[in-house]
Amino acid sequence: MFKSDATRDDLNVQHVGYGVLVSVENTRASASSGDDETLWLSPDQLRDWVSLVELLSTLPPAMDAQLKRDAGMNSFEYHILAVLAEAPDRTLILSELAPLAQGSLSRLSHAITRLERSGWVERRSCTVRGGRRAEAWLTDAGLAKLEKTAPGHVREARRLVVDVLTPGQFAALGDAARTINAALTAGPAECPESTDS
């Protein structure tokens, strides 16, 4: 990004562009004064942010690779099967399934087509509140595929995440993930005042 470390030092910018070397006091003063200045990450926050970005860049592909290698499906398709397995009659309207599987209707439609070719899901028409809709049904073969795939997927989740953390770390990670997910579903908001000490 920069021609040299000297240029980086001159601009006072840290390596990933999320932080500059500022004191916590300056960050708090800027936040409380209502200035529109960027609230740069502290060195500790930057270290943790970079770790999170690296995790988000490496963990999903690793989990995906295990599923593709062992089961011939990707994580999104696996989640579709898992959500359908827990639904009443193993059936959901596509517009209800999409957010539960964490995807758009378009992405879901393409994935359902692939799953249909494998015989794991059937797309059917249904009437809901007087309108015609499409629904997905997890077939017996799809349920059997999920039951066969799940143990290897759980082993990989344990190997890469659960078993490398202490129970306390894993609980804290789950807590943090739920908090971030809630903020994501709430939409954009003002940055809260820092509580660093």
N, C-alpha and C positions, 0 to 999 in steps of 0.2 A: 504494500500500500504506500509506504514512504520510501524514498530513495535511501535513507540512512537512519540510524538510530538518532543521529543529531537532529535531523528534521523532525522526528517524532518528539524529541525533547523540546525543540523550539516551539512546537505547536502544543506541547503539554498533553498529547493524546496517547492513551494506552493502546495496546496492540490490536484490539478488536473493535475500537471505535465506540465503546459503550461508556468509557470512563475517561476522566481527566484527573490529574492529581489535584484534588481539592480537599480542604479540611471538612470534617463533619460539621463544624460550626458554620462554615460558609454555606454549606448545603442547607442546613436548617434555617439560616437567616434568609436565604433566597426563598425557601418554601413559605416561611411565615410572612414575608413582606409582600407576597403575591406577585413577585417578579415573574416574567415569562421566560426567564433564563432556564436553560436545561439543567435538570437536577442530575448531574453525573453520578455514576456509581462510585462508591468508596472502593479502595483496593480490596477489602474483604468481600464486598458485594460483587465486585467484578470477578473475583476468583470463583465465587459460587455461581454466578451467572454463566461464565464460560463453561464450567463443569456441567451445568444443566443443558446448555446448548449442545455440548459434545454428547451427552447422554441421549438427547432427543434426536441427534443425528446418527447415532450408532445402535441404540437398542432396538428400535423398530425394524431396521433391516436385518438385524441378527435373528430376531424372532420370526420374521418373514422367511428368512433363508431356511430355518429349521422346518417350517411348515411346507415350503415348496419341496425341499429335499425328501421329507418323510411322508408327506400326504398329498402332494400335487396340488396344493391350494395356497393362496396367500392369506395374510392375517385378516383382511377385510372379509374374505369369503368364510373363513373360520368363524369370525364373529357373527356373520349372518346365520350360519348353522346353529351357533350357540344361542343366539337370541330366539330363533324359531323353536329350538328345543324346549325353551322355557315358556313359550307362549301357549295359551289355551288351544287345544287341538293342533299344536305345532303350526299355527297359521297366523299370519299378520297381513293387514293391508299394507301395500308398499309404502304409502305415505307415513304410516306409523313405524314401519320397520327401518326406514332410512335414518332417522335421528338416533334410534336405539343402536344401530350398527355403526354410527358415526360417519355417515356418508350422505352425499346428495342423492336425489332421486335418479339422476342420470347415471351416476357411478353404480348405484344399486341395481339399476336395470341391466347394465352391462354384466355385472357380477352374477345376477340371477340367470342370465342367458348362459354363462359358462357353467354354473351349477346345474342348470337344467340338462345341458349336454352330458354331464356326468351322471345324471339320474338322481341327484341328491336333493333337488328342489323342483317343485312344479309351480308354474305361474297359472293362476286361474282367475276367471272373472267372478265378481260377486256384486251384489246390490247392497249398498249401504245408504241409509237415509234417502232412499228414492233415486240414488245415482249409481251408475256402473263404475266399479273400481277394479283394480287388479290386486290380487293377494298372492302371497307366497306360502306354500305349504312344504314343510320338511318331510320328505318321503321316508319310508322305512330304511331304504338304502342310505339316505342322508344321515339319519340318526345313527345307523351302524357305523358310518364313516366317522362321524363326530366322536362316538364312543371309542373307536379304534385310535383316533388321532389325539384325543385329549391327554392321555398319559404322557406321551412324548413331549407335548407342548408344555404341560405342567413341569416336567423334568427340566426343560430348557428355561422356563421362568424361574425355577428354583436355582438352577446353576448360575444364571446370569444376574439374578436380583435377590431373591428371597434368602438364599443361603449365604450370600456374601455380606449381608447386613445383620446386625443384631436385631432381636425382636423390637427393641426400642427404636432403632433407626428405621426399620420397615414401617412401624406404626407412624412415625413422624413423616415418613415419605408419603404414606397414604393420606395423612391429615393435610399435608401441603398440597398434594394433588387435588383433593376435594376442594380446598380453598381456591386454588387456581381455576379449577373447572367452574366453580360458582361465579368467579369474576368474569370468566369468558362468556358464560351464558347471560350474565347481567348486562353485558355490553360495555362500551367505553364510559369511563368516568374520570373525574379529576384524580390526580395522584394524591394519595394520602400523605400526611405529614410524616416524615421519618421518625421512627421510634428508637433509633440507634442510641446507645449511650457511650 
